[in-house]
Amino acid sequence: MKSMTGYGLSEFKDENYHIKVEIKSVNNRFLDINTRLPRFLLFAEEEIKSLLKQKLNRGKVDVFINFEFLNSDNVDLEIDYTLAKKYYEAGLIMGSKYDIENDITTSKILSMPDVVNISDAEIDPDVIKAYLLQTTEEAVNGLIGMREVEGSKLKEDFEVKLSNINSLVQKIQKRAPITLKENEVKLRDRIDKYLEESEVEEARILTEIAILLDKLSIDEEITRLFIHVKSFNDIINSNGAVGRKLDFLLQEFNREANTIGSKSNDIETLNLVVELKSEIEKLREQVQNVE
């Protein structure tokens, strides 16, 4: 089991290139990959995303790629002079309009977006792509390693909360016969008063009482809760992405807890249900972190 939160970093360096890949991820319902890389590397973007999709299932993933040429012989620079002129003229207009000092310099204009572009003089795209994918895979493996560490901590927390839930359900189970008997006594008292005032067939009344008491029984809900606890434990001990399964299962936890609450008039049972729903909510919050 893995968390959706993590960070991975990897670098590649030889006599020509220095590549640095950083990947961070946070919670998200689906897999959402955002890449930030130099424009001249866009040819490799889809393959980088494809690699990440093979490795990750859920989470908002941000990929930052820095690429540095160490050998200037491999690089040609193209300057967009038209765009540079527009930046320069915009600076003059702003300075005049707002009466501010004109500090426009050549270096500042060259640092503006898209003014300077790198063109490949002797660059082999296949070689660059191979380096990028290798470095990205190392970074994502580091991310996964951190996710696994976080996932093991979440699993330990889940086990504690599952134990609490199991204990609460056991207490509710012990109260169930008492609660049902109290409901039966109250119901018979009300029926007896009604029979004193009306002529109704007693056998039919007893049948109706039996049917109503069966509807008030919480045995099925308790049994299903025990089954859900076991299923939850099985899922967190399985491999692969489990977050969506756990999220769905917790909806079933809540449904059973709500049904028990709606059937019970016993104060002690209702208090236990409140505690039970609180533990389920704690689980639900933590499940949002699971891949």
N, C-alpha and C positions, 0 to 999 in steps of 0.2 A: 504494500500500500504506500502511495506517495502523496505528499502534499503538493499543492499547486504553486507554492511560494519557493523561489530559489534563485541562485545566481551562479553563473559559470563564466570563466575567463580563460582564454588561450591565446598564445602568441606564436607567430612563425617569423623566423628571421634568417636570411642568408645574405650573400654579398650584394644582391640586387633589391630585395624587397623586405619590408617589415610590415607584417599583418597582425592586427590586434582585434580579436572578436570578444565582445562582452554580451552576455545574454542574461536577462532577468525576467522573471515571471511572477505574476500575482493571480489571485482568484478570478475566474471568469466562467460563465456557464458553458461556453464553447471554447474551441481553440481559435484564438485571434492572434495572428503573427504580424508584427510591424517591423520592417527592416529600415535601417538608416545606414546608407553606404554612399560613397562617392558616385557621381553620375556615370563615370567611365566604367564602373563595375556593374551597372544595371543588367548587363548581359547574363550575369550569374545569379540574379535575384531569385528567379523561379526555382532553380535547382536548390538553392539554399533553403527556400521555404519548403520544398518537397522533402528535403532531408529532415527538417524539423518536424514535419507532419508524420514522418515514419517513427520518430522518437517520442513524440508527445501527443497526448490525447485531449487535454483541456488546459485552459489558462490563457491569460493575456500575456503574450510573449513579445518582449522588445529586444531587437538585435541591433547592436551598434558595431559597425565595422570601420576601422581606421586602416588606411593603406598608405604606406610611405615608400617612395622610390629612393633607394640608397645609391643607385648608379645613375647619374644624370644622363649618361649616354643613351639610356633607354626611354628618355622622356622628351617629348616635344610640347611646348606650351602654345596655345592658341588664345589670343586676346581679342575679345569682342569690343572693338574700339567704339562702335556705335552705342553700345550699352554703357561703356565707360563715360562717353560724352554726356549721356542722359543723366547719369549719376552726378557728374560734375555740374551740369546746368541746374539740376534740382537743388544741389547744395547752395549754389549762388542765389537762386530764387528764395530759398528758405532763409538764408542769411539776411537778405535785403528786406524780406517781408516782416520778419520778427526782430530785426535789428540785433542780430547776434553775430559774434565773431566768425569769420570765415576761416575754418581750420582744415579745409580740404587739401589733402596731400595725395601724391601719386600712390603711395603705399596703401592709403585708406581706400582709394578707388579700386586698386587691384585686389583688395580683400573682400570687396562686395560680391554677393552671390552671382555666379555665372559670368563674371567678367573674364576670369582666367579659367581655361579648360585644358585638361591634359589629354593629349592625343598620343596614341601608341605608335612609337616609331619602330621599335624592334620588339614589341611585346607579343608573346604567344598567348592568346586568350585561353587556350586549353590548359596551358601550364598555370596561368593565374587562377583559373577556375579550380584546378586540382588543389592548389595551395589553400584557396578560400574554403573549399568544402572540407579539407582535412582539418583546418584550424577551427571551423565552425563545429565539426563533429566532436572535437576534443572539448570545446566550450560547452556544448549541449550535454555531453557526458558528465561534465563537472556539475552542471545544473541539475541533472537527474540524480547525481549522488547526493546533493544537498536536499533535494526533494525526498529522497528515500530516508535520510536522517530525520527530517521533519515528520515524515510519515510514520516512522517508528514511535516518535513521541506522541503523535496523535493517537496511534493505536493503543498505547499504554493508558492514555486519558479515556479513550472509549471503553476500555475494559473496566476501569473504575466506575464509570457512569452506568455501564451495563449491569455491574454487580449491584449498584444502588437500585436500579430499576427492578431487577430480579427480586431483591429483598422487599421492595414496596409491594410488588405483585403478590408475593407470598403472604404478606400481612393482610392484603385485601382478600386473598383466598380464605384466610382464617376467619375473616369477618363475614364472608358471604353467607354461610348457613344462618348465622345470627341475624343478619340483615333480612334474609328471606323469611325467617320465622317471625320477626317483628312485623314485617309487612303482612304476613298471613294473619297474625293476631289482630292487627288494626283493621284489616279488611273484613274479618269475621265479625268483629264488634259492630262495624258499620252495617253489615248485612243483617245481623241479628236485630238491630234497631229497625231496619227497613221491614223485616219479616213480621215484626210485631204490629206494624201499621198496615201491612198489605198481605193479601193472600197470593203468594207466589209459590210455585212448586220448588221445594227445597232441593231436590236432586239436581234440578236444572241450575239452581244457584251455586251448588257445590261444584258443578262442572265448569261454570263460568269462573269460579274462584281458582280452580286448578289451571285453567287456560291463562288467566291473568298472572298468576304466580310464575308460570313458566316464562311469560314474557318479561317478568321482572328479574328472572335469574341472570346472573352475570358469569355463570360457569364457562360459557363459550368464549366470552371476551377474555377471561383470565387464561384459558387454554391457548387462545391465539396469541396473547401477549408473551407467554412463555416460548411459543414457537418463534415469534418475531425476535426475541432475545437470542435464541440459538441461531437463527438465520443471519442476524447482524454479526454475530461472532464468527460465523463461517465465512461471511463475505470479507471481513477485515483481515482474515487469515488466508485469503485467496490472492492470486496474482492478477495483474492487469488493472485497468481503470475501474474503480468501484464506486466513485462518488455519486453517480446518478442512481445506482441501485440502492445505496444507503439512503439517499434523499427520498426515494419512493417508499422505502420500507418505513421510514419515520412518519410518513403520512398515515400508514396503517397503524403504527403505534398510537398516534394521536386519535385516530378514529375509535379504537378500542377504549382508550382512556375516557374520551368524551361520552361514549355509550354507557360505560360503567357509572360515570357521574350522573347521567340523566336518569338511570334506573334506581339510584340509591337515595334513600332519605336519611341513612345513618350518618351522623355527624363525623364519627371517627373515619368511616370509609371515605367520605367526601374530603376530609383533610388529607387522607392518604392519596386520593386522586389529584389533589392540588400539588402535592409533593412530586407525584409521578409525572405530571405534565411539566413541572419545572425541570426535572431531570431530562425529559424528552427534548425540551427546548434547548437545553445546554448541548445535547448531542447534535441537534439540528444546526446550531450555530457552528460547531466544530466541523460538521460534515461539509460545510461550504468551502472548507480549505482542502478537501480531498480531491485528487485527480479522478 
